[in-house]
């Protein structure tokens, strides 16, 4: 083993099942092991993970970096055994395209009330509605304007939806066709939002943001698409908003507890469309390339 040595560890995913082959194909000079395969913990240079166990990093005294297999690093940063070393997230343009397509699907789902058609099909009922199908009739707000938010807003603009984007500050490169706003104007923006798309990262400021107060600022019958982070949503407040009619529906891809427990009332609510954290996933090659780029940058910094 002459090249870097890494450990794939995660409390949820069988990391080696997904990445042993891609690392062998795209980065044969990197050795990727499972924890049980490690014979010399001091030789391990990096860890590849997503939701590490609390003690995941303790066995390896000489770690140089940790690599997430996704865009999110929340669970890694909160891991109590994480040493003071760089943590790299995946930045994959293809993943942003996946997210944009997912968001566009759900915007159309709620705008065109596609769930009603499925229910009518089950009843063998010809329930034809016309008159509200133009995208110009639904105002969409995207909160979050990183790589994912930009791709989502761009896709929805192309479909003809009026788009407002909310971010912490005005972007250096605004998106043509979008109404850019900052977080200080969020209350005003919510009042003119028919479909709210959340793609924010998890921070102390965004945790619990999707709550009863936020929902009360939206027009009656608005819809939510939650593809940010699970802890940003107060699930009980969402159910109350749906039951009262304040919200007409919601699509949830991320949850405070994952996998979502079978006992969760979210499963059976008729106004919810649930997916198991699959809005976008990086390609195996993107994950491997992220690791090789990160290791190269660390080596370059060490050489200076």
C-alpha positions in Angstrom: 0.0 0.0 0.0 2.1 2.9 -1.3 -0.7 5.4 -1.8 -3.1 7.0 0.6 -5.1 4.7 2.9 -8.7 5.4 3.8 -11.5 3.9 5.8 -15.1 3.8 4.7 -17.3 4.0 7.8 -20.9 4.9 8.3 -23.7 4.0 10.7 -26.3 3.8 7.9 -24.7 2.9 4.6 -22.5 -0.1 3.7 -19.9 2.2 2.3 -17.6 -0.5 0.8 -20.5 -2.0 -1.1 -21.0 1.3 -2.9 -17.4 2.6 -3.3 -14.9 -0.3 -3.3 -15.4 -0.8 -7.0 -15.4 2.9 -8.0 -12.2 3.6 -6.0 -10.5 0.6 -7.6 -11.6 1.8 -11.1 -11.0 5.6 -10.8 -8.3 5.8 -8.1 -6.4 2.5 -8.0 -3.5 4.2 -6.0 -5.9 4.8 -3.1 -6.6 1.9 -0.7 -10.1 1.9 0.7 -10.8 -0.4 3.7 -13.6 -1.2 6.0 -12.8 -0.8 9.7 -12.5 -4.5 10.2 -9.8 -4.7 7.5 -7.5 -2.1 9.1 -4.4 -3.8 10.6 -2.5 -0.5 11.3 -4.8 2.3 12.4 -1.9 4.7 12.5 -1.5 4.3 8.7 -5.0 5.5 7.9 -4.9 8.9 6.2 -8.6 9.7 5.7 -12.2 8.6 6.3 -15.1 8.4 3.8 -18.4 8.6 5.6 -21.8 10.3 5.8 -23.4 9.6 9.2 -20.5 8.4 11.3 -21.0 6.7 14.7 -20.0 8.8 17.7 -16.6 6.9 18.0 -16.0 6.6 14.3 -12.7 8.6 14.2 -11.2 7.5 17.5 -9.2 4.5 16.2 -7.2 6.6 13.7 -4.6 8.9 15.3 -3.1 10.3 12.1 -6.1 11.3 10.1 -5.6 14.1 7.6 -9.1 14.6 6.3 -12.7 13.4 6.3 -14.8 13.1 3.1 -18.5 13.1 3.0 -20.2 11.0 0.3 -22.8 13.8 -0.2 -23.2 17.5 -0.2 -24.2 17.5 3.5 -21.6 17.4 6.3 -23.9 18.1 9.2 -23.7 14.7 10.9 -19.9 14.7 10.4 -19.4 18.1 12.0 -21.5 17.1 14.9 -19.7 13.8 15.5 -18.0 14.0 19.0 -14.9 12.1 17.9 -14.1 14.3 14.9 -10.6 15.7 15.2 -9.6 19.2 14.0 -9.0 18.3 10.4 -10.5 19.4 7.1 -13.9 18.0 6.2 -14.8 17.9 2.5 -18.2 17.8 1.0 -19.1 16.6 -2.5 -19.6 19.4 -5.1 -21.1 17.6 -8.1 -22.8 19.6 -10.9 -24.7 16.4 -11.9 -26.1 16.3 -8.3 -27.4 19.9 -8.8 -29.1 18.8 -12.0 -30.8 15.9 -10.2 -32.0 18.3 -7.4 -33.3 20.7 -10.0 -35.3 18.0 -11.8 -36.6 16.7 -8.4 -37.8 20.2 -7.4 -39.4 20.9 -10.8 -41.3 17.6 -10.6 -42.7 18.5 -7.1 -43.5 22.1 -8.1 -45.6 20.8 -11.0 -47.1 18.0 -8.7 -48.4 20.6 -6.3 -49.3 23.3 -8.9 -51.2 20.9 -11.1 -52.6 18.9 -8.2 -51.4 15.6 -9.7 -52.4 13.7 -6.6 -56.0 14.4 -7.3 -55.7 12.7 -10.7 -54.2 9.6 -9.1 -57.1 9.5 -6.7 -59.6 10.0 -9.6 -57.9 7.2 -11.6 -58.4 4.8 -8.6 -62.1 5.7 -8.7 -62.2 5.3 -12.5 -63.5 8.9 -12.6 -62.9 11.4 -15.5 -62.0 14.4 -13.4 -61.0 17.0 -15.9 -59.9 20.4 -14.6 -58.8 23.3 -16.8 -57.9 27.0 -16.2 -55.1 27.0 -13.6 -52.4 25.2 -15.4 -50.2 28.1 -16.5 -46.9 28.2 -14.6 -47.3 32.0 -14.6 -50.0 31.5 -12.0 -47.9 30.0 -9.3 -45.3 32.1 -7.5 -42.3 30.0 -6.3 -39.8 31.0 -3.7 -36.5 29.1 -3.4 -34.7 29.7 -0.1 -31.0 28.9 -0.4 -28.8 29.9 -3.3 -25.8 27.6 -3.4 -25.1 25.2 -6.2 -28.4 23.4 -5.6 -30.6 26.5 -5.2 -29.2 28.1 -8.3 -29.9 25.0 -10.4 -33.4 24.7 -9.0 -34.2 28.4 -9.7 -32.8 28.2 -13.2 -34.9 25.1 -14.1 -38.1 26.6 -12.8 -37.5 29.9 -14.6 -37.1 27.9 -17.8 -40.5 26.3 -17.1 -42.1 29.8 -16.8 -42.6 30.1 -13.1 -42.1 33.5 -11.4 -39.2 32.8 -9.1 -38.0 34.6 -6.0 -34.7 33.5 -4.5 -33.8 34.3 -0.9 -30.2 34.1 0.3 -28.2 35.6 3.2 -26.8 38.3 0.9 -27.3 39.5 -2.6 -25.3 37.1 -4.9 -22.3 38.3 -6.9 -23.7 36.6 -9.9 -27.5 37.0 -9.8 -29.7 34.7 -11.9 -31.4 36.3 -14.9 -35.1 36.1 -14.5 -35.1 35.7 -10.7 -36.2 38.2 -8.1 -33.3 38.1 -5.6 -34.1 38.9 -2.0 -32.2 38.7 1.3 -33.3 36.9 4.5 -34.4 40.2 6.1 -37.2 40.3 3.6 -38.3 36.7 4.1 -41.6 37.6 5.9 -42.7 39.8 3.0 -41.6 37.2 0.4 -43.5 34.4 2.2 -46.7 36.5 1.8 -46.4 36.2 -2.0 -45.3 32.6 -2.2 -47.6 29.8 -3.5 -44.9 27.1 -3.4 -42.0 27.3 -1.0 -38.8 25.3 -1.9 -36.3 24.9 0.9 -32.7 24.0 0.0 -30.9 25.7 2.9 -28.0 24.2 4.7 -28.4 23.4 8.4 -27.1 26.2 10.7 -28.2 27.5 14.1 -30.3 30.1 12.2 -32.1 27.6 9.9 -32.8 24.9 12.4 -36.5 24.8 13.1 -37.1 27.5 10.4 -40.1 25.7 8.9 -42.5 26.1 11.7 -46.0 27.3 12.5 -45.0 31.0 12.4 -43.4 30.5 9.0 -46.4 28.6 7.6 -48.8 31.4 9.0 -47.0 33.9 6.7 -47.7 31.9 3.5 -51.0 32.4 1.6 -53.7 30.0 2.5 -53.3 26.8 0.4 -49.6 27.2 -0.3 -47.4 24.2 -0.6 -44.0 23.2 0.8 -41.1 21.3 -0.9 -38.6 20.4 1.8 -35.2 19.2 0.4 -32.9 21.1 2.8 -32.2 19.4 6.1 -34.5 17.4 8.3 -34.0 19.5 11.5 -35.2 22.6 9.7 -38.8 21.3 9.8 -41.0 21.1 12.9 -43.0 18.1 11.8 -45.9 18.6 14.2 -46.3 22.2 13.0 -46.5 20.9 9.4 -49.2 18.4 10.2 -51.2 21.1 12.0 -50.8 23.4 9.0 -52.0 20.7 6.6 -54.9 19.7 8.8 -56.1 23.3 9.1 -55.8 23.9 5.3 -53.1 26.6 5.8 -51.0 24.4 3.6 -52.5 22.3 0.7 -49.7 19.8 0.6 -46.0 19.2 1.1 -43.2 17.1 -0.4 -40.6 15.9 2.1 -37.3 14.3 1.2 -35.4 14.9 4.4 -36.4 14.2 8.0 -35.3 14.8 11.5 -34.9 11.1 12.0 -33.8 8.9 9.2 -34.9 6.3 8.3 -38.3 7.7 9.1 -39.8 5.5 11.9 -42.8 3.4 10.9 -44.7 5.0 13.7 -44.4 8.5 12.3 -47.7 10.1 11.4 -46.1 11.6 8.3 -46.4 8.2 6.5 -50.2 8.2 6.4 -51.0 11.9 5.9 -52.9 12.2 2.6 -51.4 15.6 1.8 -47.8 14.5 2.0 -45.5 13.1 -0.7 -42.6 11.4 1.0 -39.3 10.2 -0.5 -36.4 8.6 1.4 -33.6 11.3 1.0 -33.1 10.7 -2.7 -33.6 14.1 -4.2 -30.0 13.9 -5.4 -27.1 11.6 -5.0 -23.6 12.1 -6.2 -22.3 9.6 -8.8 -19.7 7.2 -7.5 -17.1 8.8 -9.7 -17.9 12.2 -8.3 -17.3 10.9 -4.7 -13.9 9.4 -5.7 -12.9 12.5 -7.6 -13.8 14.6 -4.6 -11.4 12.5 -2.4 -8.6 12.6 -4.9 -8.9 16.4 -5.3 -9.0 16.9 -1.5 -6.0 14.7 -0.9 -4.1 16.5 -3.7 -4.9 19.9 -2.1 -3.7 18.6 1.3 -0.5 17.4 -0.3 0.1 20.7 -2.1 -0.4 22.6 1.1 2.0 20.3 3.0 4.6 20.9 0.3 4.5 24.7 0.6 
